[in-house]
Amino acid sequence: MAKLLTTELFDNFTVEEATIDTFNTFTIDGRIHKEFYKSSDGTEEIPDSEFSEWSSIRPIALSLIKGKHTPLGFKFILHLGEAMKLSLLEKSDMDISPDQISLGINIKYSQGEVVITTGVSYSIFTLDKSAEKAWDEYIPSFLESNGIEADLL
C-alpha cells in the first residue's frame, strides 16, 4: 500500500475509478470532465487522456486512507498510461493499435489482503490473446522489480 500511495511508482497509470471505505465510502470517477478546462479565452490546455493520472488522484486517496485506523477496504481500477502501453505493445510485437486496447489492473484491499487482478479491454474483435499474455507477464515482473512481493494465483 505504501508504494501505491506514497511513491511515484504507479504514476504512469490513469484512474478509471477509486472506491475507499473508511468512516464513509468515497468514490472517485476518474473520467476527466473536459468542459472544466475550457476558459473564456481558450488558453487552457485540455488533457488528452480520458482518465485522470494517478499522480493527481494519489494525494486525495492518501488523505482519505491515512490516519489512526486502517481502511475497511479500497478498490482502484487503473489503466496503463499511453506511453507505457505503446512500449509494451511494441516489445510484444502485437499487430494492434494502442487506441484499440486498454491494459488495466484492479487493486483491491479487503480484510488485510491486497489482490491485484489484470484485465484487457478491446474496442475491436480479435482472437489474438498475445496482449493478454504480455500484460499478465508484465505485471508480476513490474511488481517484483519494484520490491513488491506477490503470490501468483
Disulfide bonds with the S-S distance in Angstrom:
none
